[in-house]
Amino acid sequence: MPNYTLYYFNGRGRAEILRMMFAAANVKYMDKRFEFNEWDKYRKDMPCMCVPVLEMDGGMKMPETMAIARYLAREHSFYPKNNMDMMRCDYIADCFYEIMHDYMRYYHWKNGRFRFNMSGSGNGPSSPTSGRGDMDTNSDNYMQWRYMNTCHRVLPFLERTLEMKNGGKNFFMGDQMMWCDMMCYCALENPFMENQSMFSKYPKLMALRNRVAGHPKISGYLKSRNNTNW
Ligand SMILES: N[C@@H](CCC(=O)N[C@@H](CS)C(=O)NCC(=O)O)C(=O)O
């Protein structure tokens, strides 16, 4: 097994699904976290200038959350075996990732971080900033609208999809926890903390999150992990 280093900010964010999979698979890795004000130091060494990034044996660096998640799922048996089931698992995970992606953009926008520099040379993400500064309230509203719209579009489908398998009493793919179940836990973590009432319409997804949290490996991880706001 390679020596893994996972690079990400000191937050759960997009990296948490990967940390959770490492925990569920009982795989040791270096959890390299940094603060926003350190980002300039790391950014140029990251493919695509984004994180999360998974480094293997101190050499190759792999970008893209979902590519890394799929790799870990294949390595550690969090993928179902046949092609149709893989596809089901993939689209469920991708649906959750849509929510996570829009939530992350909304969250960082709200907090004045990682805004594109519309006025200057920037055609890439800006350096971290700490305040709301020149926040454009229309964009602020758009980010929130987009995130909420994605939730309203995707969550009813996921609730139905879960119910289709054994009435939604187990995991998405049956009695084994797969990576799409862990995505359900991670993608909804902040959204649920911020607005619990919105999730009362999705009791099966909420029960699934509890099942994931109760998984022997995950429950230990959740107790011992760093507590961060996002
Ligand atoms: N497509 C990438 C997007 C990754 C991404 O946007 N990461 C953010 C943090 S959540 C980032 O690295 N931002 C740095 C910047 O904008 O300068 C993925 O899915 O992993």
The ligand as a Tripos MOL2 file, in Angstrom:
@<TRIPOS>MOLECULE
LIG
   20    19     1     0     0
SMALL
NO_CHARGES

@<TRIPOS>ATOM
      1 N1        -12.9720   20.2360   -9.0450 N.3       1 LIG1
      2 C1        -12.2460   20.2880   -7.8210 C.3       1 LIG1
      3 C2        -12.5500   21.5950   -7.1090 C.3       1 LIG1
      4 C3        -11.6960   21.7410   -5.8720 C.3       1 LIG1
      5 C4        -11.8500   23.1210   -5.2280 C.2       1 LIG1
      6 O1        -12.5170   24.0260   -5.7490 O.2       1 LIG1
      7 N2        -11.2090   23.2520   -4.0690 N.am      1 LIG1
      8 C5        -11.1770   24.5280   -3.3690 C.3       1 LIG1
      9 C6        -11.3010   24.3140   -1.8670 C.3       1 LIG1
     10 S1        -12.8590   23.5990   -1.4220 S.3       1 LIG1
     11 C7         -9.8240   25.1600   -3.5960 C.2       1 LIG1
     12 O2         -8.8310   24.4800   -3.6620 O.2       1 LIG1
     13 N3         -9.7770   26.4820   -3.6850 N.am      1 LIG1
     14 C8         -8.5260   27.1570   -3.8220 C.3       1 LIG1
     15 C9         -8.6590   28.4420   -4.5670 C.2       1 LIG1
     16 O3         -9.7850   28.7280   -4.9980 O.co2     1 LIG1
     17 O4         -7.6600   29.1470   -4.7080 O.co2     1 LIG1
     18 C10       -12.6300   19.0950   -6.9530 C.2       1 LIG1
     19 O5        -13.7660   18.6320   -7.0900 O.co2     1 LIG1
     20 O6        -11.8180   18.6070   -6.1670 O.co2     1 LIG1
@<TRIPOS>BOND
     1     1     2 1
     2     2     3 1
     3     2    18 1
     4     3     4 1
     5     4     5 1
     6     5     6 2
     7     5     7 1
     8     7     8 1
     9     8     9 1
    10     8    11 1
    11     9    10 1
    12    11    12 2
    13    11    13 1
    14    13    14 1
    15    14    15 1
    16    15    16 2
    17    15    17 1
    18    18    19 2
    19    18    20 1
@<TRIPOS>SUBSTRUCTURE
     1 LIG1         1 GROUP 0 **** ****
